Amino acid sequence: MKIKTIDILANEYFDKKNGNSYFNADITLNYGTDKQVNIHIPMQYGYGDSYIYAAFRVLNELKYIKTDDAHWNYCKAKKIILRNAIIEGFKESHLRNQDKQAIKNL
């Protein structure tokens, strides 16, 4: 499958008690086309751009891409549009509910 776009949308929960950040994320390949693929990354520890690195690790594991290169270099070389965003301020329960919903949709 030729990938034209990679969209990554992450939701972040910050555990104030322990000072840790967690996220889950949705990856959409070829957004808005008949070849669109949706992948969910369950909640895991990480902060900052961790969600982008996790997304590319998952894409490698699922064999949608094959690279050890940095995500921006890979997308530039393959002429893939990369869009990413993280939304902060969610509660842990919200991320866990999203994970459960993603499992139901499999």
KOLMAR-706143 format. One record per residue: residue in one letter; chain; x, y, z of N, C-alpha, C in turn. Coordinates in nm, 4 decimals. Layout:
BEGIN
   r   c        nc1        nc2        nc3       cac1       cac2       cac3        cc1        cc2        cc3
   A   A          X          Y          Z          X          Y          Z          X          Y          Z
...
This chain:
BEGIN
   r   c        nc1        nc2        nc3       cac1       cac2       cac3        cc1        cc2        cc3
   M   A     0.0847    -0.1183     0.0000     0.0000     0.0000     0.0000     0.0892     0.1245     0.0000
   K   A     0.0622     0.2148    -0.0909     0.1343     0.3419    -0.0951     0.0710     0.4368     0.0063
   I   A     0.1540     0.4908     0.0915     0.1065     0.5852     0.1927     0.1282     0.7265     0.1421
   K   A     0.0196     0.8046     0.1447     0.0284     0.9451     0.1034     0.0217     1.0391     0.2231
   T   A    -0.0525     0.9976     0.3269    -0.0631     1.0811     0.4471    -0.0551     0.9942     0.5721
   I   A     0.0024     1.0522     0.6754     0.0021     0.9919     0.8086    -0.0471     1.0994     0.9045
   D   A    -0.1593     1.0717     0.9696    -0.2155     1.1632     1.0691    -0.2083     1.0952     1.2045
   I   A    -0.1554     1.1661     1.3027    -0.1438     1.1121     1.4382    -0.2095     1.2110     1.5342
   L   A    -0.3120     1.1639     1.6042    -0.3789     1.2477     1.7034    -0.3690     1.1771     1.8379
   A   A    -0.3034     1.2422     1.9328    -0.2825     1.1838     2.0655    -0.3597     1.2615     2.1708
   N   A    -0.3967     1.1891     2.2762    -0.4613     1.2481     2.3932    -0.3703     1.2232     2.5121
   E   A    -0.3478     1.3274     2.5923    -0.2536     1.3150     2.7031    -0.3231     1.3295     2.8380
   Y   A    -0.2798     1.2437     2.9294    -0.3221     1.2495     3.0691    -0.1962     1.2727     3.1519
   F   A    -0.2012     1.3705     3.2412    -0.0880     1.3969     3.3303    -0.1254     1.3566     3.4720
   D   A    -0.0508     1.2626     3.5265    -0.0702     1.2141     3.6630     0.0020     1.3106     3.7575
   K   A    -0.0718     1.4020     3.8152    -0.0120     1.5043     3.9017     0.0516     1.4437     4.0272
   K   A    -0.0074     1.3381     4.0782     0.0432     1.2753     4.2006     0.1853     1.2232     4.1818
   N   A     0.2108     1.1579     4.0682     0.3421     1.0971     4.0432     0.4264     1.1743     3.9426
   G   A     0.3688     1.2764     3.8808     0.4438     1.3583     3.7861     0.4742     1.2897     3.6541
   N   A     0.3862     1.1989     3.6113     0.4079     1.1256     3.4865     0.3028     1.1595     3.3824
   S   A     0.3428     1.1572     3.2571     0.2514     1.1795     3.1455     0.2252     1.0482     3.0743
   Y   A     0.1013     1.0321     3.0304     0.0594     0.9152     2.9544    -0.0190     0.9630     2.8332
   F   A    -0.0193     0.8822     2.7298    -0.0952     0.9177     2.6104    -0.1511     0.7923     2.5460
   N   A    -0.2547     0.8115     2.4656    -0.2941     0.7130     2.3665    -0.3048     0.7899     2.2357
   A   A    -0.3130     0.7202     2.1255    -0.3132     0.7914     1.9975    -0.3862     0.7125     1.8906
   D   A    -0.4358     0.7845     1.7941    -0.4949     0.7254     1.6752    -0.4111     0.7672     1.5556
   I   A    -0.3781     0.6683     1.4747    -0.3034     0.6908     1.3510    -0.3997     0.6668     1.2358
   T   A    -0.4017     0.7578     1.1413    -0.4804     0.7389     1.0204    -0.3863     0.7481     0.9013
   L   A    -0.3839     0.6420     0.8231    -0.3054     0.6412     0.6994    -0.3991     0.6715     0.5841
   N   A    -0.3536     0.7525     0.4895    -0.4303     0.7874     0.3692    -0.5697     0.8406     0.4030
   Y   A    -0.5720     0.9397     0.4904    -0.6970     0.9997     0.5374    -0.7881     1.0406     0.4222
   G   A    -0.9149     1.0017     0.4341    -1.0177     1.0454     0.3392    -1.0179     0.9724     0.2060
   T   A    -0.9415     0.8659     0.1948    -0.9394     0.7902     0.0700    -1.0043     0.6536     0.0922
   D   A    -1.0246     0.5804    -0.0159    -1.0805     0.4460    -0.0022    -0.9785     0.3474     0.0541
   K   A    -0.8536     0.3909     0.0677    -0.7476     0.3071     0.1254    -0.7123     0.3504     0.2681
   Q   A    -0.8027     0.4238     0.3310    -0.7780     0.4719     0.4668    -0.7647     0.3550     0.5646
   V   A    -0.6667     0.3657     0.6537    -0.6432     0.2666     0.7579    -0.6361     0.3400     0.8910
   N   A    -0.7061     0.2869     0.9922    -0.7055     0.3461     1.1256    -0.6404     0.2489     1.2234
   I   A    -0.5503     0.3018     1.3052    -0.4776     0.2214     1.4033    -0.4818     0.2962     1.5366
   H   A    -0.5090     0.2232     1.6427    -0.5126     0.2837     1.7763    -0.3916     0.2375     1.8568
   I   A    -0.3274     0.3296     1.9250    -0.2176     0.2984     2.0168    -0.2726     0.3135     2.1581
   P   A    -0.2754     0.2045     2.2360    -0.3281     0.2121     2.3727    -0.2437     0.3020     2.4628
   M   A    -0.3037     0.3384     2.5750    -0.2381     0.4277     2.6703    -0.1030     0.3716     2.7134
   Q   A    -0.0044     0.4597     2.7147     0.1299     0.4237     2.7583     0.2004     0.5479     2.8097
   Y   A     0.3070     0.5242     2.8818     0.3866     0.6332     2.9369     0.4580     0.7077     2.8244
   G   A     0.4656     0.8385     2.8364     0.5414     0.9174     2.7410     0.5012     1.0639     2.7499
   Y   A     0.5922     1.1484     2.7092     0.5653     1.2929     2.7129     0.6238     1.3563     2.5887
   G   A     0.5840     1.4790     2.5627     0.6352     1.5500     2.4449     0.5987     1.4781     2.3167
   D   A     0.6985     1.4542     2.2326     0.6765     1.3897     2.1032     0.6796     1.2372     2.1103
   S   A     0.6741     1.1803     2.2293     0.6775     1.0339     2.2425     0.5714     0.9663     2.1572
   Y   A     0.4555     1.0303     2.1443     0.3467     0.9697     2.0680     0.3823     0.9542     1.9198
   I   A     0.4631     1.0439     1.8669     0.5049     1.0343     1.7263     0.6005     0.9160     1.7095
   Y   A     0.6963     0.9051     1.7991     0.7912     0.7942     1.7930     0.7189     0.6604     1.8110
   A   A     0.6217     0.6576     1.9029     0.5438     0.5353     1.9241     0.4645     0.4997     1.7987
   A   A     0.4076     0.5992     1.7342     0.3296     0.5739     1.6126     0.4170     0.5137     1.5026
   F   A     0.5354     0.5674     1.4845     0.6239     0.5138     1.3808     0.6769     0.3752     1.4188
   R   A     0.6937     0.3498     1.5469     0.7337     0.2161     1.5909     0.6230     0.1153     1.5569
   V   A     0.4973     0.1529     1.5826     0.3832     0.0659     1.5509     0.3715     0.0449     1.4003
   L   A     0.3890     0.1506     1.3224     0.3809     0.1366     1.1765     0.4899     0.0431     1.1245
   N   A     0.6074     0.0488     1.1841     0.7150    -0.0451     1.1498     0.6770    -0.1882     1.1880
   E   A     0.6260    -0.2047     1.3088     0.5892    -0.3382     1.3567     0.4798    -0.4006     1.2711
   L   A     0.3847    -0.3191     1.2269     0.2744    -0.3685     1.1441     0.3123    -0.3754     0.9957
   K   A     0.4349    -0.3368     0.9650     0.4919    -0.3436     0.8307     0.4236    -0.2521     0.7273
   Y   A     0.3678    -0.1419     0.7764     0.3184    -0.0382     0.6847     0.4354     0.0422     0.6303
   I   A     0.5394     0.0544     0.7123     0.6617     0.1219     0.6688     0.7801     0.0360     0.7118
   K   A     0.8953     0.0670     0.6561     1.0184    -0.0004     0.6982     1.1277     0.1048     0.6995
   T   A     1.1641     0.1459     0.8201     1.2667     0.2490     0.8325     1.3254     0.2503     0.9725
   D   A     1.4504     0.2861     0.9788     1.5150     0.3180     1.1060     1.5424     0.4681     1.1114
   D   A     1.5034     0.5368     1.0060     1.5270     0.6803     0.9919     1.4290     0.7585     1.0799
   A   A     1.4605     0.8812     1.1085     1.3705     0.9699     1.1826     1.2427     0.9907     1.1018
   H   A     1.1315     1.0076     1.1730     1.0023     1.0175     1.1049     0.9964     1.1309     1.0024
   W   A     1.0549     1.2455     1.0354     1.0480     1.3582     0.9414     1.1324     1.3301     0.8165
   N   A     1.2453     1.2634     0.8342     1.3268     1.2283     0.7170     1.2571     1.1254     0.6292
   Y   A     1.1951     1.0260     0.6941     1.1240     0.9231     0.6193     1.0114     0.9856     0.5369
   C   A     0.9309     1.0694     0.5997     0.8172     1.1318     0.5294     0.8656     1.2229     0.4170
   K   A     0.9711     1.2956     0.4408     1.0254     1.3841     0.3371     1.0744     1.3017     0.2180
   A   A     1.1479     1.1952     0.2445     1.2033     1.1124     0.1373     1.0933     1.0434     0.0568
   K   A     0.9853     1.0010     0.1250     0.8758     0.9289     0.0586     0.7635     1.0212     0.0112
   K   A     0.7801     1.1521     0.0358     0.6791     1.2523    -0.0003     0.5431     1.2226     0.0634
   I   A     0.5497     1.1901     0.1928     0.4305     1.1625     0.2722     0.3978     1.2862     0.3543
   I   A     0.2724     1.3246     0.3528     0.2274     1.4362     0.4358     0.2085     1.3833     0.5777
   L   A     0.2778     1.4434     0.6736     0.2680     1.4047     0.8144     0.2010     1.5179     0.8912
   R   A     0.0900     1.4827     0.9571     0.0203     1.5787     1.0433     0.0087     1.5149     1.1804
   N   A     0.0418     1.5902     1.2831     0.0331     1.5361     1.4183    -0.0073     1.6441     1.5172
   A   A    -0.0760     1.5983     1.6209    -0.1189     1.6897     1.7271    -0.1420     1.6094     1.8533
   I   A    -0.1250     1.6770     1.9656    -0.1566     1.6159     2.0951    -0.2481     1.7100     2.1712
   I   A    -0.3508     1.6523     2.2307    -0.4451     1.7301     2.3106    -0.4203     1.6953     2.4563
   E   A    -0.3929     1.7942     2.5364    -0.3591     1.7738     2.6775    -0.4820     1.7925     2.7654
   G   A    -0.4710     1.7456     2.8876    -0.5723     1.7752     2.9884    -0.6802     1.6699     3.0054
   F   A    -0.6610     1.5512     2.9519    -0.7606     1.4460     2.9694    -0.7427     1.3758     3.1026
   K   A    -0.8495     1.3133     3.1486    -0.8433     1.2289     3.2671    -0.8023     1.0885     3.2245
   E   A    -0.7434     1.0153     3.3167    -0.7026     0.8779     3.2882    -0.8210     0.7946     3.2404
   S   A    -0.9366     0.8136     3.3014    -1.0551     0.7348     3.2646    -1.0939     0.7570     3.1185
   H   A    -1.0746     0.8768     3.0680    -1.1077     0.9050     2.9277    -1.0184     0.8224     2.8336
   L   A    -0.8893     0.8191     2.8610    -0.7979     0.7414     2.7779    -0.8299     0.5928     2.7863
   R   A    -0.8589     0.5441     2.9054    -0.8923     0.4020     2.9211    -1.0221     0.3674     2.8472
   N   A    -1.1211     0.4567     2.8520    -1.2460     0.4340     2.7781    -1.2228     0.4316     2.6279
   Q   A    -1.1357     0.5193     2.5781    -1.1009     0.5187     2.4351    -1.0351     0.3868     2.3968
   D   A    -0.9462     0.3367     2.4835    -0.8791     0.2097     2.4568    -0.9805     0.0959     2.4497
   K   A    -1.0759     0.0932     2.5447    -1.1798    -0.0104     2.5445    -1.2643    -0.0021     2.4179
   Q   A    -1.3003     0.1171     2.3769    -1.3808     0.1364     2.2558    -1.3042     0.0880     2.1319
   A   A    -1.1756     0.1159     2.1267    -1.0935     0.0725     2.0134    -1.0908    -0.0796     2.0043
   I   A    -1.0838    -0.1468     2.1188    -1.0837    -0.2941     2.1205    -1.2173    -0.3465     2.0694
   K   A    -1.3275    -0.2828     2.1091    -1.4597    -0.3245     2.0623    -1.4736    -0.3109     1.9111
   N   A    -1.4069    -0.2111     1.8549    -1.4185    -0.1832     1.7109    -1.3311    -0.2723     1.6240
   L   A    -1.2518    -0.3595     1.6842    -1.1643    -0.4479     1.6060    -1.2436    -0.5491     1.5266
